[in-house]
Amino acid sequence: MKEEEIVTKIKEMIEKMRPYLNMDGGDIEFIKYEENYVYIKLSGTCSNCLYQDNTINEGLLQMFQSEIPEIAGIINVDL
């Protein structure tokens, strides 16, 4: 899969996830895709959540990798 296709797919998947995070007062923003890593920014209640690592590594990462095996990991950035 080309990098442009991967970025498009990532953005589509984030839009599908957003309502679930919004229900708990959180949000997710795509920052970039670089060297097989997805950079995101969690905000709202998600930014301070004790389960943030679980959400990223067990939820988001598994979901991304199921559709885009090239993804090696997700990095939450503080901007």
C-alpha positions as CSV (number, residue, x, y, z in Angstrom):
1,M,0.0,0.0,0.0
2,K,1.3,3.5,-0.9
3,E,1.9,6.0,1.8
4,E,-0.9,8.3,0.5
5,E,-3.3,5.3,0.6
6,I,-2.2,4.5,4.2
7,V,-2.8,8.1,5.3
8,T,-6.2,8.2,3.7
9,K,-7.2,4.9,5.4
10,I,-5.9,6.1,8.8
11,K,-7.9,9.3,8.5
12,E,-11.0,7.3,7.6
13,M,-10.5,5.0,10.6
14,I,-10.0,7.9,13.0
15,E,-13.3,9.4,11.8
16,K,-15.1,6.1,12.6
17,M,-13.5,6.0,16.1
18,R,-14.1,9.7,17.0
19,P,-17.8,9.3,18.0
20,Y,-16.8,6.7,20.6
21,L,-14.2,8.9,22.1
22,N,-16.5,11.9,22.0
23,M,-19.1,10.0,24.0
24,D,-16.6,9.9,26.9
25,G,-15.6,13.6,26.5
26,G,-12.4,12.9,24.5
27,D,-11.2,13.3,21.0
28,I,-8.5,12.2,18.6
29,E,-6.6,14.1,16.0
30,F,-4.3,12.7,13.2
31,I,-0.9,14.5,13.2
32,K,1.1,12.5,10.7
33,Y,2.2,9.1,9.4
34,E,6.0,8.6,9.3
35,E,8.3,5.5,9.2
36,N,5.3,3.2,9.9
37,Y,4.2,5.1,13.0
38,V,0.9,6.9,13.3
39,Y,1.2,10.2,15.3
40,I,-2.0,11.3,17.0
41,K,-3.1,13.7,19.7
42,L,-5.6,12.7,22.2
43,S,-7.5,15.5,23.8
44,G,-10.3,16.2,26.2
45,T,-10.8,13.6,28.9
46,C,-8.6,11.2,26.9
47,S,-5.6,13.4,27.4
48,N,-5.5,12.8,31.1
49,C,-7.1,9.3,31.2
50,L,-5.4,6.6,33.3
51,Y,-6.2,4.1,30.6
52,Q,-4.7,6.1,27.7
53,D,-1.9,3.6,27.1
54,N,-4.5,0.8,27.0
55,T,-6.7,2.7,24.6
56,I,-3.7,3.3,22.3
57,N,-1.9,0.0,22.5
58,E,-4.8,-2.5,22.9
59,G,-7.6,-0.6,21.1
60,L,-6.4,1.7,18.4
61,L,-3.2,-0.1,17.5
62,Q,-4.9,-3.4,17.0
63,M,-7.7,-1.8,15.0
64,F,-5.2,0.0,12.7
65,Q,-3.0,-3.1,12.3
66,S,-6.0,-5.3,11.4
67,E,-6.5,-3.1,8.3
68,I,-3.0,-1.7,7.7
69,P,-0.4,-4.3,8.7
70,E,2.5,-1.8,7.9
71,I,1.7,0.2,11.0
72,A,4.4,-0.5,13.7
73,G,2.9,1.7,16.4
74,I,1.0,4.7,17.5
75,I,2.6,7.7,19.2
76,N,0.5,10.2,21.2
77,V,2.1,13.7,20.9
78,D,1.6,16.6,23.2
79,L,1.4,19.8,21.1
